[in-house]
Structure formats: C-alpha cells, structure tokens
Amino acid sequence: MATEERNILISLIGEVLVNLYFAYTVWLMFGAGLATATDGVQTWARVVIWIIPVGIGTGIVLAILGRIFASLMGEDRGARVHLDERDRGIQIKGMAVTMVVAALAFIAALSALAYGAGALVGLNIIFFGFGTAAIAGDLAKLLMYRVFG
C-alpha cells in the first residue's frame, strides 16, 4: 500500500471513530433530556469544542501507530513521500467531493431550520454532515487511487 493510501485509510479510521463517539455522546444527551433543556445548545457546544482536540489527538496517534505498523511490516524506513501530479489531482478531487457534501449538509440544516426543526437538530445535521463530507472525500480519494493507480 502506498504511503498516501495508508494515510487516507488512517484518516478514515480516525474520522469514523470520532464521529461514532460524538454520535454516542449526542444520543446520551438527547436521552437525558438535554435537547429540551434551556442550556441544551450550550451543552452541545461544549461537547463539540471538546471533540475537536479529541479528533486531532486521535489523528496524530493513529498516524504514529500507522507509521510504526508500516515499519514493522517491512516498509522502507528511508522512503520519502513524493507527491506527483497524480497525487495532487486526487487530493484536489477529494477536496471537491468534501466541499460538495459539506455544502449539501449546510443546505439541509438550513432547510430543516426553515421548516421548524430545533437548533440542536440543525447543529447536529451540520456536524454529522461535515463529518460525512470528510469521510466521503477520503473514500473518493481512496477509490481514485485504487481505480486510477
């Protein structure tokens, strides 16, 4: 597996783990009645602010573990990462997929709010939509490496 593919796969694992953790946390929040509490939006915001460094830390730890695992499996330790035009093109196309999905999620959140959904519903649509956008962009990049690689 090429270095870029490995990095994308590690990123996907981190994104899925963080989004699952956040989904579990939101599920518990709604189950505890925080959706209807007067400070529900503030509690949600505190959780999101806390999730951001967790996501960053997860990405860093998974990247280190991925590199260690690759070294143990015999990958050349002196290998350098050289991005060529194909890699740059794949990154740009993956970013385009991410932006389209994120924009659709934002429009979906605005539509939900316009038709009477609560603020927490709109915020959750945005958060999970952006998480889905990141996953979709990475899946598109991985697919492009596999199909055109």
N, C-alpha and C positions, 0 to 999 in steps of 0.2 A: 504494500500500500504506500502510495506516495505521501510525502510529508503534508502537503496541502489537504489531501483526502483525510488523513489521520486527524489533522487539526479541525476540520469541519465535523468529523464524526464525534470528536471530543466536545466540541461546541454544542452539537445537537444533544448529547447526553446531558450536559450541564443545563441547557435550556429546558429540556423535558423535566429534569429533576426539580429545578427551581419553580417551574410552573405548576407541577404536581403539588409541591409543598404549599405554594400560595393557594391553590385550589382547596386543599385540605384546610388551611387556615381560614379561608373565606367561608367554607362550608360550616366550620365550627362557629364562626362569628354569626352567621345567619341563624344557625341552630340555637345560639344563646340569646337571640333576640336583638342583637346589635343593629340589625338593619332598620329596626323601628325606633331605636333609642335616639335621644336627642343629640348624643355625641357620636353617632354611628359613622358619619363621614370622617370625623377627626380620628376615630379609632382605625378606620380603614387606611387613612393617610399615614398614620404612624406605622402600620404594618407594611405598607408599600415602601416607606422610607427605610425600614429595617431590612426589607427583602433586597434592596439594591446592593448593599455591601455583601449580603449573603450570596447573591448571584455572581458578583465579581470574585469573591473568595472561592466559590465553587469552581468558577472557570480557571482560576490560577492553579488551584490544587489539582484539578483534572488534567490540565496541560502538563504539569510537572509529572504526575503519575503516568500520563500517556507517553511522555518522553522517556521515563525510566523503563516502562514496559517495552517500548520500541528498542531501547538499547539492550535490554535483556534478551530480546528476540533476535538480536544479531544485526540490527540496523547499523550502518556505518556511523561511528561516533564523530568522525570528522566531516560528515556530509553537511554541506551548506544548503540553505534554501535559496534557490534562484527562481524568481518569478519571471516567466516569459510572457509573451503577448497573449498566449492562450490562457494562462492563469489570470492575467489582468482582465481579459474579456469575460471569463467565467465569473470573476468577482463582481464585475460591473453588472452582469445579467442577474446574478443572485441578489445584488443590492436592489435592482429594479423590481424583482419579484417581492422583496421585503417591503419596498415602498408602496407598491400597489395594494398588497394585502393590508398594510397598516392604514392606508387611506380609506379602504373599504370598511375597516373596523371603525375608524373615526366617524365615517358617514353613518354606519349602523348605530353607533352610540348616539349621535345627534338625532337620528330618526326616532330611536327609542325614547329619548327625552322629549322630543316634539310631540309624541303621541301619549305622554303621560307616565312614562316609567320614572321610577325614583332615581335620585342622584347616584346611589350606590350601584344600581343596575347599570347606569351609563358608565360609571367609572370602571366597573368590572368588565364591561364589554370592551372598553379601551385597553385595559391592562391585558386581558386574555387575547384580544385582537392583535396587540403588538407582540405578545409572546408567540402567537401563531404565525405572525409575519416573519419573525426571526427564524422560526423552525422551517417555514415554507421556503425562505431564502436559502437556508443551508441545505435543505433537501434538493432544491433546484440546482445548487452548485454541485452537490454530490452526484446527482443524476447526470449533469453535464460532463463531469469528469469521467463517469462510467460509460456514457454513450459516445462522447467525442474524444475520450482519452485513449 
